[in-house]
């Protein structure tokens, strides 16, 4: 039962354990680094994910279902993000990998490719293919992804609101 719950937390802890020892010298650092590599390999096999050990992923990121998640070594995922199953954060022929800002949600099966930024609190719909930046608080869906709504700023709610503006029909 213990193996079925909290796989994301164990995998992220293994990533951080490996990253914290990288560049350190000495027997203790080598043992800790090897332990991090082994734990990463174990949780990768158990979960069916492919998350590079070098990826920068905050400890508060959650993966409810790690199955099929692929994250490039140069990708950056900030705090409080929620990433669903079968998501790919990868590279295109251009150099650079995605940056997912604080509080973003990425739906099941979404592909975020290339040097793009997913803004603070943005939402990516299931199976979307994101090839361009998604602004803060926006929702992107489709193949290729397009912005369908944006949050309005509301100072009483910390600059965020759940009400959305209508999509811009002139960009069609």
Secondary structure as UniProt FT lines:
FT   TURN            2..4
FT   HELIX           7..21
FT   TURN            22..23
FT   HELIX           27..47
FT   STRAND          50..51
FT   TURN            53..54
FT   STRAND          56..57
FT   TURN            59..60
FT   TURN            67..68
FT   STRAND          70..71
FT   TURN            73..74
FT   STRAND          76..77
FT   TURN            79..80
FT   STRAND          82..83
FT   TURN            85..86
FT   STRAND          88..90
FT   STRAND          99..100
FT   TURN            102..103
FT   STRAND          105..106
FT   TURN            108..109
FT   STRAND          111..113
FT   STRAND          117..118
FT   TURN            120..121
FT   STRAND          123..124
FT   TURN            126..127
FT   STRAND          129..130
FT   TURN            136..137
FT   STRAND          138..141
FT   TURN            144..145
FT   STRAND          146..151
FT   HELIX           155..157
FT   TURN            158..159
FT   HELIX           169..171
//
